[in-house]
Amino acid sequence: MSVSRFHSRRKVYFQVLLVVLGLSLVAFGYLKVDMFLMNQKIADKRVVLEDQTKQLESYKLLTGYNKLQAVKILEEKQITIPWSDHITKVIKMLEDLKQVDTSTTDTIILSDFNVSMDKITLKGQVSNLLLLYYSSASK
């Protein structure tokens, strides 16, 4: 004799709701654990960030760092002239100096000059300023 089991609707609804409640409790537990682990990761990252910020602040106090930043700013603002332009300008200046009237005894010779990329300086003293600041009539 087989006994047929009759399930009432209430019992089926109760079982379905019990399964849904169990699944939601498992999901709730999983989310709580996941949030706890995520907060731990965030706290660890904050500690690392604070350490790196302190290290950066200590670097900013160094004079070498300040000089490096100043050099970077200067490099961004400085316009460089190609070497060929430097050479042609130096040659033109020297040719202009060759054309200076040498009839006076106070003359400048080319060995009296120190030539660098930024400026041309003169060794010693110049008695005649006209020779030093000479420019041709066409200029």
FENVENHU-V517272 format. One record per backbone hydrogen bond with DSSP energy under -0.5 kcal/mol. NH is the residue of the N-H (numbers start at 1). CO is the residue of the C=O. E is the energy in kcal/mol with one decimal. If there is no record, write none. Layout:
# FENVENHU-V517272
nh->[NH NH]
co->[CO CO]
e->[E E]
This chain:
# FENVENHU-V517272
nh->[4 5 6 7 8 12 13 14 15 16 17 18 19 20 21 22 23 24 25 26 27 28 29 30 31 32 33 34 35 36 37 38 39 40 41 42 43 44 45 46 47 48 49 50 51 52 53 54 55 56 57 58 59 60 61 62 66 67 68 69 70 71 72 73 74 75 76 77 78 80 85 86 87 88 89 90 91 92 93 94 95 96 97 98 99 100 107 112 113 114 115 116 116 121 123 129 131 132 133 134 139]
co->[2 3 4 5 6 8 9 10 11 12 13 14 15 16 17 18 19 20 21 22 23 24 25 26 27 28 29 30 31 32 33 34 35 36 37 38 39 40 41 42 43 44 45 46 47 48 49 50 51 52 53 54 55 56 57 59 62 63 64 65 66 67 68 69 70 71 72 73 74 78 82 82 83 84 85 86 87 88 89 90 91 92 93 94 95 97 105 109 110 121 113 114 119 114 112 127 128 128 129 131 136]
e->[-0.7 -0.5 -0.6 -0.6 -0.5 -1.8 -2.9 -2.7 -2.3 -2.5 -2.9 -2.2 -2.2 -2.6 -2.6 -2.3 -2.7 -2.5 -2.2 -2.2 -2.6 -2.6 -2.5 -2.5 -2.6 -2.4 -2.4 -2.7 -2.6 -2.2 -2.6 -2.4 -2.5 -1.9 -2.2 -2.4 -2.4 -2.4 -2.5 -2.2 -2.0 -2.2 -2.7 -2.7 -2.2 -2.5 -2.4 -2.4 -2.3 -2.5 -2.4 -2.1 -2.0 -2.2 -1.0 -1.2 -1.5 -2.5 -2.3 -2.5 -2.2 -2.5 -2.3 -2.2 -2.4 -2.7 -1.9 -1.7 -2.1 -0.6 -0.6 -1.7 -2.6 -2.3 -2.2 -2.5 -2.5 -2.2 -2.4 -2.4 -2.4 -2.3 -2.1 -1.7 -1.1 -1.3 -1.5 -2.1 -1.4 -3.2 -0.6 -0.5 -2.3 -2.7 -4.4 -0.7 -0.9 -0.9 -2.6 -0.6 -1.1]
